[in-house]
């Protein structure tokens, strides 16, 4: 009987520890930033960090001012998971839309660029698609973008 009780207890313990526990928003942000910093270190890159946790590198300065949240932007981009797998990118023509209709990470990141500027952005999941994910992007996934701001109005 002791063996059955012990076996049952161990089985329940194994099931409980195997369950994927949801992280609080602050815990998820800390995990995302840790993952982003690990990727930057792996690539031997130094990025600037915003208060919200976006890490970025401006690779081409551009000129002519920066867009605001009400601007319509025209941009080329490539979106990747931190492992380098591409999930989306512009091909041919640039992408055009209102900045305030994009993910929060872009709403914060793109105004750091000037017209003609290019940047690399590592964005925590809460500023992308959060705990729900979207399409090929799983829940709580930080993302990487290369963005060229072609124009804005």
C-alpha positions, -999 to 999 in steps of 0.1 A, spaced: 0 0 0 29 24 8 43 17 -26 10 26 -43 7 58 -23 42 68 -30 38 60 -67 6 80 -69 23 110 -51 52 109 -75 29 107 -105 9 137 -93 41 156 -86 54 149 -121 22 161 -137 21 193 -117 57 202 -124 53 194 -161 24 219 -165 34 251 -183 29 278 -157 18 312 -170 42 340 -161 29 373 -148 34 402 -172 65 415 -153 80 380 -152 74 375 -189 90 409 -196 120 399 -176 123 366 -194 119 383 -228 146 408 -219 169 380 -207 164 362 -240 170 394 -261 202 402 -242 214 366 -246 208 369 -284 226 402 -285 255 387 -266 256 357 -289 259 381 -319 284 403 -300 261 433 -305 255 463 -282 221 479 -284 203 508 -267 174 497 -244 143 518 -240 123 520 -208 97 495 -222 124 469 -230 129 474 -267 166 470 -277 176 488 -309 205 497 -331 202 525 -357 222 512 -387 216 542 -410 207 576 -397 184 591 -424 173 627 -424 141 647 -426 126 642 -392 107 613 -376 71 602 -378 46 605 -349 18 582 -339 -6 598 -364 18 594 -394 13 571 -423 46 553 -428 61 536 -458 87 509 -449 106 478 -458 109 452 -431 119 417 -422 105 400 -391 123 371 -374 121 350 -343 151 353 -320 164 321 -335 167 338 -369 137 321 -386 119 347 -408 81 349 -402 73 378 -425 90 404 -447 82 429 -475 90 418 -510 90 442 -539 71 472 -528 73 488 -493 46 484 -467 24 514 -461 1 520 -432 -8 543 -403 18 539 -375 -9 539 -348 -24 507 -364 8 487 -358 21 467 -329 32 488 -299 69 479 -305 67 495 -339 48 525 -326 77 531 -301 105 520 -324 98 536 -357 98 572 -344 135 565 -334 142 565 -371 143 594 -395 131 593 -431 155 570 -450 168 556 -417 173 519 -409 173 501 -376 173 467 -359 148 462 -332 144 434 -306 110 437 -291 95 420 -260 64 399 -265 41 423 -247 49 450 -273 42 425 -301 14 400 -299 15 392 -262 0 361 -246 -24 354 -275 2 353 -304 -10 358 -339 -7 336 -371 27 320 -371 38 338 -339 33 318 -308 21 334 -275 47 353 -255 73 355 -283 98 383 -284 105 394 -320 133 409 -341 128 434 -369 150 451 -395 132 482 -406 139 508 -432 117 539 -429 113 549 -466 89 578 -460 62 592 -438 34 617 -440 
